[in-house]
């Protein structure tokens, strides 16, 4: 069974440009989470999807960030326009629908560098 | 609000020595606690979790952690370090169910021969 897959693994863009990160969760996982780790700091929650609905987006930093999960399968996270402080590693995680089995499985992350 | 403190951004041990990685948490509700490990160029992998059952939790690769409510701690231990244990370790807390994870800043474990 394939794990959580994230594309691209690295992205280098200039300030003001747009970047779209993609996450493919484990097949059948209704819950999808985005997290971000800024250099040297803790991994912080961004938002949580249940199928295609945003369950909790309390961690989204500002309106330059837009997350979607059309059809309840893969998800994208768009940053537009990117700023220097957006640099970091963006992680995606997914989990099953049963609360008792809510182990979040993480992808390898996308390392975003904004120059 | 929940929070996690991991003491020591780097911990160095010799191969065969005891590994002790410290984690203290703060939570207004009974917590669910997790340890994840990240090897280079890989995603976070769950080592073990505490979800209000036994206070001593055994995980993969010989790691275990003990939940101590009175000390608000969930320290990770392994009796004998292997070179392959070199990685970054993250402690996390949640309110259970499908709630978000709140992470500590991570501890990088270095293992020398």
Boltz contact constraints between the chains, C-beta under 6 A:
constraints:
  - contact:
      token1: [A, 31]
      token2: [B, 98]
      max_distance: 6.0
  - contact:
      token1: [A, 42]
      token2: [B, 103]
      max_distance: 6.0
  - contact:
      token1: [A, 42]
      token2: [B, 105]
      max_distance: 6.0
  - contact:
      token1: [A, 43]
      token2: [B, 103]
      max_distance: 6.0
  - contact:
      token1: [A, 45]
      token2: [B, 100]
      max_distance: 6.0
  - contact:
      token1: [A, 99]
      token2: [B, 97]
      max_distance: 6.0
  - contact:
      token1: [A, 102]
      token2: [B, 98]
      max_distance: 6.0
  - contact:
      token1: [A, 103]
      token2: [B, 46]
      max_distance: 6.0
  - contact:
      token1: [A, 106]
      token2: [B, 43]
      max_distance: 6.0
  - contact:
      token1: [A, 106]
      token2: [B, 44]
      max_distance: 6.0
  - contact:
      token1: [A, 107]
      token2: [B, 43]
      max_distance: 6.0
  - contact:
      token1: [A, 108]
      token2: [B, 42]
      max_distance: 6.0
  - contact:
      token1: [A, 108]
      token2: [B, 43]
      max_distance: 6.0
